Amino acid sequence: MLTIKYRCSRCSGHQCRISLFDVSYRNPHGAVCIFCKAPMIVSYLTPLAA
């Protein structure tokens, strides 16, 4: 299983909220920055530690 880490495309923040209402073609995960409300992009994937 993988863990997805997000990064803001505008302010480079890492804190987000995820909502099904924010899912779109440009934002398939529905992650939005809590600071500037910009769509988040996937920063990297990490394997889930067991």
Order of alpha helices (4+ residues) and beta strands (2+ residues): beta-beta-beta-beta
